[in-house]
Amino acid sequence: MQKNVDILVIGGSAAGIVAATTARAFYPDKQVLIVRKEERAVVPCGIPYIYGTLEGIDQNIIPAAHIEQAGVELMIDEVVSISKDEKNARTASGTVISYDKLVIATGSVPKVPGWLSGTELDGVYTIPKDCSYLDHLRDKLETCRKVVIIGAGFIGVEIADELSKKQLDITLVEVLPHVLQTAFDHELSEKAEDILASAGVSLKLGCKVEEIEGDDGAVSGVRLAGGERLDADAVILATGYLPNTTLAADAGIKLNELGAIRVDEYMRTEDKDVFAVGDCAEKFSFFTRIVKGLMLASTACSEARIAGMNLYKLSRLRTFGGTMSIFSTAIGGTTFAAAGVTEHVAVERGFDIVTGSAEGIDKHPKTLPGVHQQWVKLIVNRESGLVLGGSVIGGTSAGELINVIGVIIENMMTIHEVLTLQFGTHPLLTGPPTGYPLLKAAENVAKQLRK
């Protein structure tokens, strides 16, 4: 079967959906088609919560209704090949789809360490964005007593936090000295570790896994370097993700050294009619311009909007300036968030920095119900006064406060400009105007810069 469309989007998770709906909004006369093999698209960042807070995978699905409402067609099929020269894609069902513009949004796949033996055993799981697989894992965990999670990034930590609510014996193993170390400074990591430990999660930090052991083809435990053995009914590999770029590579589309699709500031590949967004696309740091392997749904959707807007008309006002690395999570009811450059990365990269922190409350007065302590830290370039990074620990409002800090960083504001910002405050919603933690942290930095 032959099908002709103006804009073809391959992949229908967050990035693909946003690219398609944005394209339709900016170019309403164009026919837009999403092709994805999954009937349902899982909310990627919500995956850990199907193992505790949510009742199952059905409560963690990206609604498809707004795709149709936006005037975008959705086809459930798998694209198996792309021809850049002929400007078409072929699906598993035999349909050949001709396009004018192509957006590749094929996402990522779990990374399984090649050196680690035992990953093929029954009871060893990864965390793919696959509804049936994740549902099967949920059923398996209902029968388990001892679970070992390898990797203490966001997926590993959040699943450990969720499973701790089920009174399981949970062990979290991480080769780095701290949990979430690649995203957070030590203040946040150490606080998160305290919360996990108090919930009964056993932490094995600075420990390398030697092998996964099994009995009659099923997992029985994990052996650490040094000889310690951890019994396990199930092992979850939370060891990161790789760009899903086999389809692109087979089509002759250039990849970078991390296996991601090379793109420019408009999210175009070397072919001006082929764009790539999301986990499969190249990322680079907003500050250092160094290529990164960062994968965030928020970044993916930002890229998707930029691609969707620029498909037919490039604009210098609509470009991707690099990832801001805005992270947030909630562990044991406490929110942890960071944006920009962490203190330890700033030092490693040779930035001359000043840091300042402040602690306050997220509502006022403190006698109100539901008040949380809120801690804010800012990282500032000593010479220019530019805000390079920030961190927040607190209640749920910390998740939005870190976005404010992200805007400050992206707009290259100095600490002195931050001090003159006007923030709306309300007793039930924010910290007090007399002690707004973000501004108090900025004051503490400014004092040091005057010395």
C-alpha positions in Angstrom: 0.0 0.0 0.0 1.2 3.5 -0.8 0.5 6.5 1.5 1.6 10.1 1.0 1.9 12.7 3.7 3.5 16.1 4.2 5.1 15.4 7.6 6.0 11.9 8.8 6.9 11.4 12.5 8.4 8.0 13.4 7.8 7.4 17.1 4.8 8.3 19.1 5.9 8.9 22.7 6.3 12.4 24.2 8.7 13.8 21.7 7.0 12.4 18.7 3.6 13.6 19.8 4.8 17.1 20.6 6.7 17.4 17.3 3.6 16.3 15.4 1.1 18.5 17.2 3.4 21.5 17.1 3.9 21.0 13.3 0.1 20.8 12.8 -0.4 24.0 14.8 2.3 26.0 12.9 1.5 24.5 9.5 -2.3 23.7 9.6 -2.4 23.1 5.8 0.0 20.1 6.1 -1.0 16.5 6.7 0.8 15.1 9.7 1.2 11.3 10.4 2.6 9.6 13.5 3.7 6.0 13.0 4.5 4.0 16.2 4.4 0.2 16.9 2.9 0.6 20.3 -0.9 0.7 20.7 -0.4 2.7 23.9 2.4 5.0 24.8 3.6 4.9 28.4 4.4 8.0 30.4 8.2 7.5 30.6 8.8 9.4 33.9 5.8 7.7 35.5 7.1 4.2 35.1 8.5 3.8 38.7 5.1 4.7 40.1 3.3 1.7 38.6 5.1 -0.4 41.2 3.7 1.5 44.2 1.6 4.6 44.0 -0.4 3.7 40.8 -2.5 0.6 40.5 -1.0 -0.5 37.2 0.2 0.4 33.7 -3.3 1.6 32.7 -2.9 4.6 35.0 0.3 5.6 33.3 -0.6 6.1 29.6 -0.2 9.2 27.5 -3.7 9.9 26.2 -4.1 9.5 22.5 -7.2 11.6 22.2 -5.4 14.9 21.9 -3.4 13.6 18.9 -6.6 13.2 16.9 -8.0 16.5 18.4 -4.9 18.3 17.0 -5.7 16.9 13.5 -2.8 14.5 13.5 -3.2 10.9 12.2 -1.9 8.0 14.2 -0.9 4.7 12.5 -0.1 1.7 14.6 2.7 0.0 12.7 6.5 -0.3 12.8 8.7 1.6 10.4 11.4 -0.9 9.3 13.4 1.2 6.8 13.9 4.7 5.6 15.1 5.9 2.2 16.4 9.4 2.3 16.9 9.5 -1.5 13.3 8.4 -2.3 11.9 10.3 0.7 9.9 7.4 2.0 9.6 4.9 4.8 8.5 1.3 4.7 6.5 -0.4 7.5 6.3 -3.9 8.8 2.9 -4.3 7.2 4.3 -3.4 3.8 3.0 0.2 3.6 5.3 2.7 1.9 4.9 6.2 3.2 6.2 9.1 1.1 7.0 12.2 3.0 8.1 15.8 2.4 9.5 16.2 5.9 10.6 13.5 8.3 10.9 13.6 12.1 12.7 10.7 13.8 11.6 10.3 17.4 12.5 6.7 18.1 13.5 7.2 21.7 15.9 5.0 23.7 16.4 1.4 24.8 17.7 0.1 28.1 21.5 -0.3 28.3 22.6 -3.7 29.5 26.3 -3.8 30.5 28.0 -6.2 28.1 30.6 -7.2 30.7 28.0 -8.3 33.2 27.2 -12.0 33.2 23.8 -13.4 34.2 21.7 -10.8 32.5 19.9 -13.4 30.5 18.6 -15.2 33.6 14.9 -15.5 34.3 14.0 -12.8 36.9 16.5 -10.2 35.6 14.7 -7.2 34.2 15.3 -3.9 32.5 12.9 -1.0 32.3 11.8 -0.5 28.7 9.0 1.7 27.6 6.9 -1.3 26.8 3.5 -1.7 28.5 3.2 -5.5 28.4 6.8 -5.9 29.7 6.3 -3.5 32.5 3.0 -5.1 33.4 4.7 -8.5 33.6 7.4 -7.1 35.8 4.7 -5.7 38.1 3.1 -9.1 38.4 6.5 -10.7 39.1 7.3 -8.2 41.9 4.1 -9.1 43.6 5.5 -12.6 44.2 9.0 -11.4 45.3 10.5 -11.0 48.7 14.1 -9.8 47.9 14.8 -7.4 45.0 18.2 -6.1 44.0 18.3 -2.9 41.9 21.6 -2.2 40.0 22.0 1.5 39.4 21.1 4.4 41.5 20.1 7.0 38.9 16.6 8.3 38.8 14.9 5.1 37.7 16.7 3.0 40.2 16.1 5.3 43.1 12.5 6.0 42.3 11.7 2.3 41.9 13.5 1.5 45.2 11.4 4.2 46.9 8.2 2.8 45.5 8.9 -0.8 46.3 9.9 0.2 49.9 6.2 0.9 50.5 5.5 -2.8 49.9 7.7 -3.9 52.7 10.0 -5.8 50.4 13.7 -6.4 51.1 15.2 -3.9 48.7 18.9 -3.5 48.0 20.2 -0.6 45.8 23.7 -1.1 44.3 25.6 1.8 42.8 29.2 2.0 41.7 29.5 5.7 42.4 29.9 7.0 46.0 26.4 8.5 46.1 22.9 8.0 44.6 21.9 10.4 41.8 25.5 11.7 41.7 25.6 12.5 38.0 22.6 15.0 38.5 23.0 16.3 42.0 25.5 17.8 44.4 26.3 15.9 47.6 23.8 17.8 49.8 20.9 16.4 47.8 22.4 13.0 47.3 23.1 12.5 51.0 19.7 13.7 52.0 18.1 11.3 49.5 20.3 8.4 50.9 19.1 9.2 54.4 15.4 9.0 53.3 15.9 5.8 51.4 17.7 4.2 54.4 15.0 5.2 56.8 12.5 3.6 54.5 14.4 0.3 54.8 16.3 0.3 51.5 19.7 -1.2 51.9 22.3 1.0 50.1 25.5 -0.5 48.6 27.3 2.6 47.4 30.7 2.6 45.8 30.2 -1.1 45.0 30.7 -2.8 41.6 28.6 -5.8 40.6 30.8 -8.8 39.7 28.0 -11.0 38.3 24.4 -12.0 38.5 24.1 -15.6 39.8 21.4 -18.1 38.9 20.0 -21.6 39.7 18.4 -23.7 37.0 18.1 -20.7 34.7 16.5 -18.4 37.3 18.2 -15.5 39.2 19.2 -16.3 42.7 21.5 -13.5 43.7 24.1 -10.8 42.9 27.8 -11.1 43.6 29.6 -7.9 44.4 33.3 -7.2 43.8 35.0 -8.2 47.0 32.9 -11.3 47.4 29.7 -10.2 49.1 26.6 -12.0 47.9 23.1 -10.5 47.8 20.2 -13.0 47.6 17.5 -12.0 45.1 14.2 -13.2 43.7 14.4 -10.5 41.1 17.1 -8.1 39.8 16.3 -4.8 38.0 18.9 -3.3 35.8 18.6 0.5 36.1 21.9 1.0 34.3 20.9 3.7 31.9 19.6 4.0 28.3 21.1 4.1 24.8 19.7 6.1 21.8 17.4 3.9 19.7 19.1 4.8 16.4 19.5 1.5 14.4 16.8 2.6 12.0 18.5 6.0 11.4 21.9 4.4 11.0 20.7 1.9 8.5 19.3 4.8 6.5 22.8 6.4 6.4 22.0 9.2 8.8 25.1 10.2 10.7 25.4 9.5 14.5 27.7 11.0 17.0 30.2 9.2 19.3 27.5 8.3 21.8 25.3 6.8 19.1 22.8 9.6 18.9 21.7 11.3 15.7 23.7 14.4 14.8 21.5 17.5 14.6 21.9 21.3 14.4 20.2 24.0 16.5 17.0 23.5 14.5 17.1 19.7 15.2 17.9 19.0 11.6 20.2 16.2 10.5 22.6 16.6 7.6 19.6 16.1 5.4 17.6 19.4 5.5 14.3 17.4 5.3 15.1 15.0 8.1 14.8 16.1 11.8 15.5 14.1 15.0 14.2 14.8 18.5 14.2 13.2 21.9 16.4 10.5 23.3 17.6 9.4 19.9 18.9 12.9 19.1 22.2 14.5 20.0 22.5 16.6 23.1 25.1 19.2 24.1 25.5 21.3 27.3 24.1 24.8 27.4 27.3 25.9 29.1 30.2 23.9 27.8 28.8 22.8 24.3 30.2 19.4 25.2 28.1 16.5 23.8 26.1 14.8 26.5 24.1 11.6 26.8 21.3 13.3 28.8 17.8 11.9 28.3 14.9 13.9 29.8 11.3 14.1 28.6 11.3 17.9 29.3 14.3 18.3 27.0 12.8 16.0 24.4 9.6 18.0 24.3 11.6 21.3 24.0 13.5 19.8 21.0 10.2 18.6 19.5 8.6 22.0 19.7 11.7 23.5 18.0 11.6 20.9 15.2 7.9 21.2 14.7 8.1 25.0 14.4 11.1 25.0 12.0 10.1 22.2 9.5 9.2 24.6 6.7 10.5 28.0 7.9 13.7 28.4 9.9 13.7 31.1 12.5 16.7 32.3 14.5 14.3 33.0 17.4 13.4 29.3 17.6 16.5 27.3 18.1 17.8 24.8 20.7 20.6 26.3 22.7 21.7 23.2 24.5 20.3 21.2 27.4 19.9 23.0 30.8 20.0 19.7 32.7 16.9 20.5 34.8 16.2 17.5 37.0 13.6 16.8 39.7 12.4 13.9 41.7 10.5 13.1 44.9 11.8 10.6 47.4 9.8 9.8 50.5 7.7 12.9 50.1 10.7 15.2 49.7 11.4 17.0 46.4 14.9 17.2 45.1 15.7 19.3 42.1 18.7 20.8 40.2 19.3 23.0 37.2 22.4 24.0 35.2 25.8 23.1 36.4 26.3 21.3 39.7 29.1 22.6 42.0 31.3 19.5 41.5 31.0 19.7 37.7 31.7 23.5 37.7 34.9 22.8 39.7 35.9 19.9 37.3 35.3 22.2 34.3 37.5 24.9 35.8 34.8 27.5 36.5 35.7 30.1 39.2 32.5 30.0 41.3 30.9 31.3 44.4 28.0 29.4 46.1 25.4 30.5 48.4 22.5 28.8 50.1 19.5 29.6 52.3 16.8 27.7 54.1 13.3 28.8 54.7 9.7 27.6 54.4 7.4 27.1 51.4 4.3 28.6 53.0 3.9 31.3 55.7 3.5 31.5 58.6 5.1 28.3 59.5 2.1 27.3 61.7 0.1 26.6 58.5 -0.6 22.9 57.8 1.5 21.3 55.2 4.5 23.6 55.5 7.8 22.2 54.3 11.3 23.4 54.9 12.8 24.7 51.6 16.6 24.8 51.0 18.0 26.6 47.9 21.6 26.7 46.7 22.9 28.9 43.8 26.2 28.5 41.9 27.5 31.7 40.4 30.5 32.7 38.2 32.7 34.9 40.4 33.9 37.2 37.6 30.6 37.8 35.7 28.1 37.1 38.4 26.1 34.9 36.0 24.0 32.2 37.6 25.3 28.8 36.4 23.3 26.4 38.5 21.0 25.9 41.4 19.5 23.2 43.7 16.4 22.9 45.7 15.2 20.6 48.5 11.6 20.9 49.8 8.0 20.2 49.2 6.2 19.9 45.9 6.6 23.6 45.1 10.4 22.9 44.7 9.5 21.3 41.4 8.3 24.6 40.0 11.0 26.7 41.8 13.7 24.8 39.9 12.0 25.8 36.7 12.3 29.4 37.7 16.0 28.9 38.4 16.2 27.2 35.0 14.8 30.3 33.3 17.3 32.5 35.2 20.1 30.4 33.9 18.9 30.2 30.4 18.4 33.9 30.1 22.0 34.4 31.4 20.9 36.6 34.4 23.4 37.8 36.9 23.0 37.4 40.6 22.4 41.1 40.9 19.5 40.9 38.4 18.1 38.0 40.4 18.1 40.2 43.5 15.9 42.8 41.8 13.3 40.2 40.5 9.7 40.6 41.8 8.1 37.4 43.0 4.5 37.1 43.9 3.9 35.6 47.3 0.9 34.2 49.2 0.7 32.5 52.6 -0.8 29.3 51.2 1.4 29.1 48.2 4.9 30.4 48.7 7.6 31.3 51.2 7.3 34.8 52.9 8.4 37.9 51.0 10.7 38.7 53.9 12.5 35.5 53.6 12.0 34.0 50.2 14.7 31.3 50.1 15.8 31.9 46.5 16.4 35.6 47.1 18.1 34.9 50.5 20.5 32.5 48.7 21.1 35.2 46.1 21.9 37.7 48.9 24.4 35.3 50.4 26.2 35.0 47.1 26.2 38.8 46.6 27.8 39.3 50.0 30.7 37.1 49.0 31.1 38.8 45.7 31.5 42.2 47.5 34.4 40.9 49.5 
